[in-house]
Amino acid sequence: MWKNFKLNKFLLLIPLTSLMFCFNSPQNDDEKMQTIMVSVKNTLSYLHYSPKSINDAYSKDVYKHYFELVDPAKRYFLQSDMDEFSKHETKLDDYIGQGDLTFYKLTIDRLYQRVDEIDKITQDIFSKPINLQEDETLTLEPKLKKVPANKQEQYNEWKKFIKYNILQEVESMNSKEEAQKEKKDSVQKYKLKDTIKFKPLTQDEKIKKATDEVKDLVKDTFTRFKKRKKMDWFTVYMNAYTEVFDPHTNYYSPKDKEDFDTQFTGKVIGIGALIQEKKGNLYLGALTIGAPAWKSKQLSEGDKILKVRSKPKEDAVNVVGMLSDEAVRLIRGEKGTPVTLTVQKKDGTIKDVTMIREEVAIEDTFARSIVANTPNGKKYGFINLPSFNADFENAKGRNASDDIKNEIIKLKEQNIQGIILDLRNNGGGSLTEVGDIMGLFMEAGPYVQVKDGNGKIQTLKNKNETPIWTGPLVIMQNELSASASEILAGVMQDYGRAMIIGSPQSFGKGTVQTFVDLNRFLNTEDDFGSLKLTIQKFYRITGESTQRKGIVSDIQMKDFFTYAEVGERYDDYALAWDKIPPTKFQKLNYFNIQALEKASAERMAKNSNYQLLLESAQWREKLDKEENITLNITKFNELMKNRKSQIEKFKALTKFENGLQFIMYPSEIEREKKDEAFRKKSEMWIKNLKKDLYLQEAMNIVSDMGAKS
């Protein structure tokens, strides 16, 4: 959750001189990083909701977190490196205040050195026969692993890692062969036309092929690593400092901030094409229908990108060997400006293609609805909201509340009898959108309380007096529903306006962030990036924080995430749960929770598919917690065989269909005829909806609700 927070009044309470870092414009990256360090430290100390003491204890936390970010699997650094680094463990608090790069440069220079050495190590490993008959094991759990004591141990560890990847590739080939054989056997059994190619490989052939693929993968990994600028690692270093304050306080470099804005607004100015890296080259991926690349009629998926000319008067930049994100930034630009791509077609011809950049919508971030017909003949509306998107810079830009309003209007025209709003996997977004969406379903009232670092509490209210849907409403959530999703689910639960169903509890992110441009405190026009800073905590109208505890569903249905460590409560640096006084609000009586819960519990207890899904979830979580795995191919194959036999009992879940029939709007059916990408996405969406066991029960619950319509 974050908001477009204006700092001007807030900063009047703080001596600006203590935040100002005056200097001449940086002459190089070192000076720039030093400036950022001091500015980040000052901003954290003065503006964070719950500032920490910048002392030795803080330094130790930063030190620990930094290596969790840089070398989480303990494959790169040696014990001698860690012994050398440990001398700085209690000095990082001093370094950030002084802009001292000693530790950062020491660790990153050493990281690049070790990568060069490990690149040679892996080449040596692949140059010799790899014995998969040895009786070895690989430790999977990083917490149980030790940093390699010397280069020989490091060599052995990488050899084990390579073996594990080869075994996984072999297993993938085995699974594909089994699937192909099943298809072929089925075709022959029913005497259908047999066009299925099935030529099984021997185990030795699979091992050779898998080894070659892993060799290419490892090579590409190191190639990309070496292309990465050392300045990029500085963002990781800064986040070790910020995330110890809390997990949602982060440093964003200028390009990272651009990516965030793109995702948040759901739009990008470009040509509408994915850029993919393959073996050191860049290729065009899928083209967005209607976007400039598609409209050019000269570009195709699979074209190799050789050069990009960002501006007409500038020279074209050779992008061969460039990282994809760097090429993307060359292609993006201002709306209405030209960009030229030099591409090599599949037939070998070279072509220059000039396009005019346009605003390309990322539709997957926007709300979408569909009508569902249930087996009992009733008709309901389903709305999926992936994020609480908003465009603060453009008054005409898209935002979640307007999108939801439009979807409700379309659903009402179809005479639906209830609405299901799906907030599963919705990580949040704009705080203000929550109140506007709430106002679509009920009359005016408070929807959240917000407390700042000084203890001042503000109550935000929805002022809309004319809701457009007052009928039955179910909100779906899971463990990945966070922030704005939790505020909306929580307030609708507190008023008694909607039934909240899904995971036992949501993610538990009860904090508000804003972006603070570091340039604000610096006497320069250079872009030093931004700090996404926690400045407030929010509370339900009952006074309870959603922090760590999240929203407890009215009707609880466990899922795959329930048995995993997902949520704010599992983060070492997450802020604590607390409570403030409630605000006044009028409880509604739309439905009988106890009766709905009892009816659902009886259905789910008899639902064999649900019981099987829970068994599958527990089994998968047990696998995820396995600490070691064999690297002997015979034992590995036996292990995979045993797992497949266990998976066999869960196959029924892949064939499950919930019996719901989904009806698209006439306008969407027309669009499908012209927009192949939209048609494919729609087909996949509906296919997944038909397999959604939880949606089936949501339809049962909304059907049971005796709310006024």
C-alpha positions in Angstrom: 0.0 0.0 0.0 1.3 3.4 -0.8 -0.2 6.8 -1.3 0.6 10.0 -3.2 1.8 11.7 0.0 2.7 15.3 0.0 5.7 15.9 2.3 5.6 19.7 2.4 3.6 20.2 5.6 5.2 17.2 7.2 8.7 18.5 6.6 7.8 21.8 8.3 8.2 19.8 11.5 11.8 18.8 10.7 14.8 21.1 10.4 15.5 20.9 6.6 19.2 21.6 7.2 19.5 18.2 8.9 18.2 16.5 5.8 20.1 18.7 3.3 23.5 17.3 2.0 25.2 20.1 0.1 27.9 19.3 -2.4 29.2 19.9 -5.8 27.6 17.7 -8.5 29.1 14.2 -8.4 31.9 13.6 -10.8 31.7 9.8 -10.8 29.7 6.8 -9.5 31.6 6.7 -6.2 30.6 10.3 -5.3 27.0 9.6 -6.4 26.8 6.5 -4.2 28.3 8.3 -1.2 25.7 11.0 -1.6 22.9 8.5 -1.8 24.1 6.7 1.3 24.0 9.8 3.5 20.7 11.0 2.0 19.1 7.5 2.6 20.4 7.5 6.2 19.0 11.0 6.9 15.6 10.2 5.3 15.3 7.0 7.3 16.2 8.7 10.5 13.8 11.6 10.2 10.9 10.4 8.1 10.4 6.6 8.8 7.3 5.7 10.8 9.4 3.8 13.4 13.0 4.9 13.0 15.7 2.6 14.4 18.8 3.6 16.3 21.7 3.6 13.9 24.1 1.6 16.1 26.2 -1.5 16.2 23.1 -3.8 16.7 21.5 -2.3 13.6 24.9 -2.7 11.8 24.8 -6.5 12.6 21.3 -6.8 11.2 22.3 -5.0 8.0 25.4 -7.2 7.7 23.4 -10.4 8.1 20.6 -9.3 5.7 23.1 -8.1 3.1 24.6 -11.5 2.6 21.2 -13.1 2.5 20.5 -10.9 -0.5 23.9 -11.2 -2.2 24.8 -14.8 -1.7 21.7 -16.6 -0.3 22.7 -20.1 -1.3 26.3 -19.6 0.0 27.9 -20.5 -3.4 30.1 -17.5 -4.2 32.1 -16.4 -1.1 34.7 -18.5 0.7 35.1 -18.7 4.4 38.3 -16.6 4.1 36.2 -13.9 2.5 33.6 -14.0 5.3 36.4 -13.8 7.9 37.7 -10.6 6.2 34.2 -9.1 5.8 33.4 -9.8 9.4 35.8 -7.1 10.5 33.2 -4.6 9.2 30.1 -6.2 10.9 29.7 -3.5 13.5 30.8 -0.6 11.3 28.0 -0.4 8.7 26.1 2.1 10.9 29.1 4.4 10.6 29.6 3.8 6.9 26.0 4.9 5.9 26.3 8.1 7.9 29.7 9.0 6.4 29.0 7.7 2.8 31.9 5.3 3.3 32.0 2.7 0.4 34.8 0.6 1.9 32.6 -2.4 2.7 30.5 -2.2 -0.4 33.4 -2.0 -2.8 35.3 -4.8 -0.9 32.4 -7.2 -1.1 31.3 -6.4 -4.7 34.8 -6.5 -6.1 35.3 -9.8 -4.4 32.0 -11.1 -5.7 33.0 -10.3 -9.3 36.4 -11.9 -8.6 34.7 -15.1 -7.3 32.3 -15.1 -10.3 35.2 -15.1 -12.7 36.8 -18.0 -10.8 33.6 -20.0 -10.6 33.0 -19.4 -14.3 36.4 -21.2 -14.9 35.5 -23.8 -12.3 32.3 -24.7 -14.0 34.0 -24.8 -17.4 36.5 -27.3 -15.9 33.6 -29.4 -14.4 31.9 -29.6 -17.8 35.2 -30.4 -19.6 35.4 -33.8 -17.7 33.0 -36.7 -17.5 30.3 -36.0 -14.8 29.7 -39.2 -12.8 26.0 -39.4 -11.7 26.6 -42.8 -10.1 28.5 -41.4 -7.1 26.6 -41.6 -3.8 26.4 -37.9 -3.0 23.8 -35.6 -1.6 23.1 -31.8 -2.0 22.0 -29.7 0.9 18.9 -27.7 -0.2 18.2 -25.7 2.9 20.5 -22.6 2.9 20.3 -22.2 6.7 22.0 -25.6 7.0 24.7 -24.9 4.6 28.2 -23.6 5.5 30.2 -21.2 3.4 32.9 -23.2 1.5 36.0 -23.5 3.6 38.3 -23.3 0.6 38.3 -23.5 -3.2 38.2 -27.3 -3.3 35.0 -27.3 -1.3 33.6 -24.6 -3.5 34.5 -26.7 -6.6 32.7 -29.7 -5.0 29.6 -27.6 -4.2 29.3 -26.3 -7.7 29.8 -29.8 -9.1 26.9 -31.0 -6.9 24.8 -28.1 -8.0 25.4 -28.9 -11.6 24.6 -32.6 -11.1 21.3 -31.6 -9.4 20.4 -29.5 -12.4 21.3 -32.3 -14.9 19.2 -34.8 -12.9 16.3 -32.3 -13.0 16.6 -31.9 -16.7 16.7 -35.7 -17.2 13.6 -36.0 -15.1 11.9 -33.4 -17.1 12.6 -35.4 -20.3 11.3 -38.5 -18.6 8.0 -36.8 -17.8 7.6 -35.4 -21.3 8.2 -38.9 -22.8 5.7 -40.5 -20.5 3.1 -37.8 -21.4 3.8 -38.4 -25.1 3.5 -42.1 -24.7 0.2 -41.8 -23.0 -1.1 -39.6 -25.8 0.2 -42.0 -28.5 -1.3 -45.1 -26.7 -4.6 -43.3 -26.4 -4.6 -42.4 -30.1 -3.8 -45.9 -31.1 -6.4 -47.4 -28.7 -9.2 -45.4 -30.2 -7.8 -45.8 -33.8 -7.5 -42.1 -34.3 -5.1 -40.5 -36.8 -1.7 -40.8 -35.3 0.4 -37.6 -35.8 2.3 -37.9 -32.5 6.0 -38.2 -32.8 7.4 -40.4 -30.1 11.0 -41.4 -30.1 12.3 -42.2 -26.6 15.9 -41.5 -25.8 18.2 -43.8 -23.9 19.3 -42.7 -20.4 22.8 -41.9 -21.7 21.3 -39.8 -24.5 19.2 -37.9 -22.0 22.2 -37.3 -19.7 24.2 -35.9 -22.6 21.4 -33.7 -23.8 20.7 -32.5 -20.2 24.4 -31.8 -19.6 24.6 -29.7 -22.7 21.5 -27.7 -21.7 22.8 -27.1 -18.2 26.2 -26.1 -19.5 24.5 -23.5 -21.7 22.3 -22.3 -18.8 25.3 -21.9 -16.5 27.3 -20.1 -19.2 24.4 -17.7 -19.9 24.0 -17.0 -16.1 27.7 -15.9 -15.8 27.6 -13.9 -19.0 24.6 -12.0 -17.8 26.2 -11.5 -14.3 29.3 -10.0 -15.8 27.3 -7.6 -17.9 25.6 -6.3 -14.8 27.1 -3.0 -13.7 28.6 -2.8 -10.3 26.4 0.2 -9.7 23.3 -2.1 -9.9 24.6 -4.0 -6.9 24.5 -0.7 -4.9 20.7 -0.9 -4.9 21.0 -4.3 -3.2 23.4 -2.8 -0.7 21.1 0.1 0.1 18.2 -2.3 0.5 20.1 -4.2 3.1 20.0 -1.0 5.2 16.4 0.0 4.4 14.7 -3.4 4.8 16.0 -3.8 8.3 13.8 -0.8 9.2 10.9 -2.8 7.7 10.5 -5.0 4.6 8.5 -2.4 2.7 11.1 0.4 2.9 13.2 0.1 -0.2 15.7 2.1 -2.2 14.8 2.5 -5.9 17.3 3.5 -8.5 15.9 5.7 -11.3 15.3 2.7 -13.6 13.7 0.6 -10.8 11.4 3.5 -10.0 10.4 3.7 -13.7 9.6 0.0 -13.6 7.5 0.4 -10.5 5.5 3.3 -12.0 4.9 1.2 -15.1 3.4 -1.6 -13.1 1.4 0.7 -10.8 -0.3 2.7 -13.5 -0.7 -0.3 -15.8 0.8 1.4 -18.8 4.1 1.8 -20.7 5.1 4.1 -23.5 6.8 1.9 -26.1 6.1 -0.4 -29.0 4.2 -3.3 -27.3 6.6 -6.2 -27.6 8.3 -8.5 -25.1 12.2 -8.6 -25.3 13.8 -11.9 -24.6 17.4 -13.0 -24.0 18.7 -16.2 -25.6 22.3 -17.1 -25.6 23.6 -13.6 -25.6 21.2 -12.2 -28.2 18.0 -10.3 -27.9 14.8 -11.4 -29.7 11.3 -10.1 -30.0 8.8 -12.0 -28.0 5.0 -11.8 -28.2 3.6 -8.6 -29.9 0.6 -6.8 -28.3 -2.2 -6.7 -30.8 -2.9 -3.1 -31.9 0.4 -1.8 -30.5 3.1 -0.1 -32.8 5.2 -3.3 -33.3 2.1 -5.3 -34.4 0.8 -2.4 -36.5 4.1 -2.1 -38.4 3.4 -5.5 -40.1 7.2 -5.8 -40.5 8.1 -7.4 -37.1 7.5 -10.9 -35.9 8.0 -12.9 -32.8 11.5 -14.4 -33.0 13.2 -11.5 -34.9 16.7 -10.9 -33.6 17.3 -7.3 -32.5 20.6 -5.9 -33.7 20.3 -2.1 -33.1 18.0 0.5 -31.5 17.9 4.1 -32.5 16.1 5.9 -29.7 16.0 9.3 -31.4 16.2 10.3 -35.1 19.3 12.4 -34.7 21.2 9.9 -32.5 23.3 7.0 -33.7 21.8 3.5 -33.5 23.0 1.6 -30.5 24.3 -2.0 -31.0 22.3 -4.2 -28.6 24.0 -7.5 -29.4 25.1 -8.9 -26.0 23.2 -6.3 -24.1 20.9 -7.1 -21.1 17.2 -7.1 -22.0 16.3 -4.4 -19.5 18.9 -2.0 -20.9 17.5 -2.6 -24.4 14.0 -2.0 -23.2 15.0 1.4 -21.9 16.3 2.4 -25.3 13.1 1.3 -26.9 10.8 3.1 -24.4 10.5 6.9 -24.6 8.1 9.8 -24.9 4.7 9.2 -26.4 4.5 10.2 -30.1 8.3 10.0 -30.7 9.9 7.6 -33.3 12.1 4.6 -32.5 13.9 2.4 -35.0 14.8 -1.2 -34.6 17.3 -3.0 -36.8 16.3 -6.6 -36.9 17.5 -9.8 -38.5 14.5 -11.8 -39.8 14.4 -15.6 -39.6 15.4 -15.8 -43.3 18.6 -13.9 -42.5 17.6 -10.5 -44.1 18.3 -7.3 -42.2 15.5 -4.7 -41.9 15.1 -1.2 -40.3 11.7 -0.7 -38.8 10.6 2.7 -37.5 7.6 3.1 -35.2 6.0 5.8 -33.3 5.8 5.1 -29.6 2.4 4.8 -28.0 0.8 4.2 -24.7 0.5 0.4 -24.3 -1.9 -0.8 -21.6 -0.8 -3.8 -19.5 -4.3 -5.2 -19.3 -3.4 -7.9 -16.8 -3.2 -5.2 -14.1 -6.8 -4.1 -14.6 -10.1 -5.4 -13.3 -12.1 -7.8 -15.5 -15.5 -9.4 -15.1 -17.6 -12.2 -16.5 -21.1 -13.7 -16.0 -21.3 -17.1 -14.4 -24.3 -19.4 -14.8 -24.5 -22.0 -12.0 -26.0 -25.5 -12.3 -29.1 -24.4 -10.4 -29.9 -21.9 -13.1 -28.8 -18.7 -11.2 -26.6 -16.0 -12.7 -23.8 -14.2 -10.9 -21.1 -11.7 -11.6 -17.4 -12.5 -11.1 -14.9 -9.6 -10.9 -11.2 -10.2 -10.7 -9.1 -7.2 -9.4 -5.4 -7.9 -9.8 -4.3 -4.6 -8.1 -5.5 -1.3 -6.8 -4.0 0.6 -9.7 -4.1 4.3 -10.0 -2.6 7.0 -12.2 -1.8 10.0 -10.0 -0.1 11.9 -12.9 -3.0 11.8 -15.3 -6.6 12.8 -14.4 -7.9 10.7 -17.3 -5.7 7.7 -16.4 -7.2 4.4 -15.4 -7.8 3.5 -11.8 -9.2 0.5 -10.0 -12.4 2.1 -8.7 -13.5 3.4 -12.1 -12.8 0.0 -13.6 -14.8 -1.9 -10.9 -17.7 0.6 -11.4 -17.7 -0.1 -15.2 -17.7 -3.9 -14.6 -20.6 -3.7 -12.1 -22.6 -1.7 -14.6 -22.0 -4.3 -17.3 -22.9 -7.1 -14.9 -26.2 -5.4 -13.8 -27.2 -5.2 -17.5 -26.9 -9.0 -17.5 -29.4 -9.2 -14.5 -27.0 -11.0 -12.2 -28.2 -11.9 -8.7 -24.9 -11.5 -6.8 -21.3 -10.5 -7.2 -18.1 -12.2 -6.2 -15.0 -9.8 -6.0 -11.8 -11.8 -6.3 -8.9 -10.2 -4.4 -6.7 -13.3 -4.3 -3.0 -12.6 -5.1 -3.8 -8.9 -5.0 -0.8 -7.2 -3.3 -2.5 -3.8 -3.0 -1.8 -0.4 -4.4 -3.5 3.0 -3.8 -5.0 3.6 -0.4 -7.6 6.1 -1.8 -9.0 3.5 -4.3 -10.2 1.5 -1.3 -12.7 4.1 -0.2 -13.9 4.7 -3.8 -14.5 1.0 -4.3 -16.3 0.6 -1.0 -18.6 3.4 -2.1 -19.8 1.3 -5.0 -21.3 -1.2 -2.6 -22.5 0.8 0.4 -23.3 4.3 1.7 -20.8 6.8 3.2 -18.8 5.9 6.2 -15.2 5.6 7.6 -13.1 2.9 6.0 -9.7 3.1 7.6 -7.8 4.8 10.4 -4.2 5.9 9.7 -1.6 6.7 12.3 1.7 8.5 11.6 5.0 8.3 13.5 4.0 11.1 15.9 0.9 9.1 17.0 -1.5 11.3 15.2 -4.6 9.4 14.0 -6.6 10.3 11.0 -9.9 8.6 9.9 -10.5 8.3 6.1 -14.1 8.3 5.0 -15.9 7.2 1.9 -18.3 10.1 1.0 -20.3 8.4 -1.7 -24.0 8.3 -0.8 -25.2 6.4 -3.9 -23.9 2.8 -4.1 -24.5 1.0 -7.4 -24.7 -2.5 -6.1 -26.5 -3.3 -2.8 -27.1 -7.0 -3.5 -25.2 -10.1 -2.2 -21.5 -9.7 -2.2 -18.7 -12.2 -1.5 -15.0 -11.2 -1.4 -12.4 -13.9 -2.0 -8.9 -13.6 -0.5 -5.8 -15.7 0.1 -2.5 -15.5 1.9 -1.1 -13.2 -0.9 -4.0 -10.7 -0.6 -2.2 -7.7 1.0 -2.4 -4.1 2.0 -5.2 -2.3 0.1 -6.9 -5.7 -0.4 -6.9 -6.2 3.4 -8.3 -2.8 4.1 -11.2 -3.4 1.6 -11.9 -6.9 2.9 -11.6 -5.7 6.5 -13.9 -2.8 6.3 -16.6 -4.8 4.3 -16.3 -7.4 7.0 -16.5 -4.9 9.9 -19.7 -3.3 8.4 -21.2 -6.7 7.7 -21.6 -5.7 4.0 -19.8 -8.7 2.4 -18.8 -12.3 3.3 -15.0 -12.7 3.3 -14.0 -16.2 2.2 -10.7 -17.9 1.5 -7.5 -18.6 3.4 -7.6 -18.5 7.2 -5.8 -15.1 7.1 -4.5 -12.7 4.5 -0.9 -11.5 4.2 -0.8 -9.0 7.1 0.7 -5.9 5.6 -0.6 -3.0 7.6 1.7 -0.2 6.6 1.5 2.8 4.2 4.4 3.8 2.0 5.2 6.9 -0.1 8.0 7.6 -2.5 10.5 10.3 -1.4 12.8 11.6 -4.2 16.2 11.9 -2.8 16.8 14.9 -5.0 14.4 16.8 -2.8 17.2 17.1 -0.2 20.1 17.6 -2.6 21.3 20.7 -4.4 21.5 19.0 -7.8 19.4 18.1 -10.8 21.0 14.6 -11.1 18.6 11.8 -10.4 19.6 9.9 -7.3 16.6 7.6 -7.2 13.9 7.4 -4.6 13.1 5.8 -1.2 9.9 4.0 -0.8 9.4 4.8 2.8 7.0 3.5 5.5 5.4 6.6 7.0 2.1 5.3 8.5 0.3 2.3 9.8 -3.3 1.7 9.0 -6.0 0.3 11.3 -9.5 -1.1 10.8 -12.4 1.0 11.9 -12.5 -1.4 14.9 -9.1 -0.1 15.9 -7.2 -3.4 15.1 -4.1 -3.3 13.0 -4.0 -5.6 10.0 -0.2 -5.8 10.5 1.0 -9.4 10.8 -2.4 -10.8 11.6 -4.1 -9.8 8.3 -7.9 -10.4 7.8 -9.4 -13.6 9.2 -11.9 -15.0 6.7 -15.6 -15.4 7.7 -15.5 -18.7 5.9 -12.1 -20.3 6.0 -10.9 -22.6 3.2 -7.3 -23.7 3.3 -5.1 -23.8 0.1 -1.6 -24.4 -1.1 -0.2 -21.3 0.6 -1.8 -22.1 4.0 0.9 -24.7 4.8 3.8 -22.5 3.6 5.5 -19.6 5.4 3.7 -16.8 3.5 2.9 -13.5 5.2 4.3 -10.6 7.1 4.4 -12.5 10.4 7.3 -14.6 9.0 9.6 -11.6 8.3 12.2 -10.8 11.0 12.0 -7.1 10.4 8.2 -6.6 10.1 6.6 -4.0 12.3 4.5 -5.2 15.3 0.7 -5.7 15.6 -1.0 -3.2 17.8 -4.4 -1.6 18.4 -5.9 1.9 18.7 -9.4 3.1 19.8 -12.2 2.2 17.3 -14.0 4.9 15.3 -17.8 5.2 15.2 -19.6 3.3 12.4 -23.0 1.7 11.9 -23.0 -2.1 11.6 -25.2 -3.5 8.8 -27.2 -6.7 9.0 -27.0 -8.1 5.5 -26.8 -11.8 6.3 -26.4 -14.4 9.0 -22.7 -15.3 9.1 -23.2 -18.4 11.3 -25.8 -19.9 9.0 -23.7 -19.3 5.9 -20.6 -20.7 7.7 -22.4 -23.8 8.8 -23.8 -24.5 5.3 -20.4 -24.0 3.7 -18.6 -26.2 6.3 -21.1 -29.1 5.6 -20.5 -28.8 1.9 -16.7 -28.7 2.1 -16.6 -31.6 4.6 -18.3 -33.7 1.9 -16.3 -32.2 -1.0 -13.8 -35.0 -1.8 -11.9 -32.7 -4.2 -11.3 -30.2 -1.5 -10.1 -32.8 0.9 -7.8 -34.2 -1.8 -6.5 -30.7 -2.5 -5.6 -30.2 1.2 -3.8 -33.5 1.2 -1.9 -32.5 -1.9 -1.0 -29.1 -0.3 0.4 -30.7 2.8 2.4 -33.2 0.8 3.9 -30.5 -1.4 4.8 -28.4 1.6 6.6 -31.4 3.1 8.6 -31.8 -0.1 9.5 -28.1 -0.1 10.9 -28.5 3.4 13.2 -31.4 2.5 16.7 -30.4 3.5 18.8 -32.8 1.3 18.5 -34.7 -1.9 20.4 -37.5 -3.5 22.6 -36.9 -6.5 22.9 -40.6 -7.4 20.9 -41.1 -10.6 19.6 -44.5 -9.6 18.4 -43.2 -6.2 17.2 -40.0 -7.8 15.1 -41.8 -10.4 13.7 -44.0 -7.7 12.8 -41.0 -5.6 11.1 -39.4 -8.6 9.2 -42.7 -9.3 8.0 -42.7 -5.7 6.9 -39.1 -5.9 5.0 -39.8 -9.1 3.2 -42.7 -7.5 2.1 -40.3 -4.8 1.1 -37.7 -7.3 -1.1 -40.3 -9.1 -3.7 -40.0 -6.3 -3.8 -36.2 -6.9 -4.4 -36.5 -10.7 -8.1 -36.2 -10.2 -7.6 -32.5 -9.3 -6.3 -31.8 -12.8 -9.5 -33.1 -14.3 -11.8 -31.3 -11.9 -14.3 -28.9 -13.3 -16.7 -26.8 -11.1 -19.8 -27.0 -13.4 -20.0 -23.3 -13.9 -20.7 -21.8 -17.3 -19.0 -18.5 -18.1 -20.6 -16.0 -20.6 -18.5 -13.3 -22.1 -19.9 -9.9 -23.1 -20.9 -9.4 -26.7 -18.3 -6.7 -27.1 -15.6 -9.1 -25.9 -16.7 -11.8 -28.3 -16.4 -9.3 -31.2 -12.9 -8.2 -30.0 -11.8 -11.9 -29.9 -12.4 -12.1 -33.7 -9.8 -9.3 -34.3 -7.4 -9.7 -31.3 -5.8 -13.1 -31.2 -3.8 -12.3 -28.0 -7.0 -11.3 -26.2 -8.7 -14.4 -27.4 -6.0 -16.7 -26.1 -5.9 -14.9 -22.8 -9.7 -15.1 -22.5 -9.6 -18.9 -23.3 -7.0 -19.5 -20.6 -8.8 -17.3 -18.1 -12.1 -19.2 -18.5 -10.3 -22.5 -18.5 -8.8 -21.7 -15.1 -12.1 -20.4 -13.8 -13.7 -23.7 -14.6 -11.1 -25.5 -12.6 -11.4 -23.2 -9.6 -12.8 -25.2 -6.7 -12.9 -22.1 -4.4 -14.9 -20.2 -6.9 -17.4 -23.0 -7.0 -17.9 -22.6 -3.2 -18.0 -18.8 -3.5 -21.0 -19.3 -5.9 -22.7 -21.5 -3.4 -22.2 -19.0 -0.6 -23.4 -16.0 -2.6 -26.4 -18.1 -3.6 -27.1 -18.8 0.1 -27.0 -15.1 1.1 -30.4 -13.7 1.8 -29.3 -10.1 1.4 -31.5 -7.4 0.1 -31.1 -6.8 -3.7 
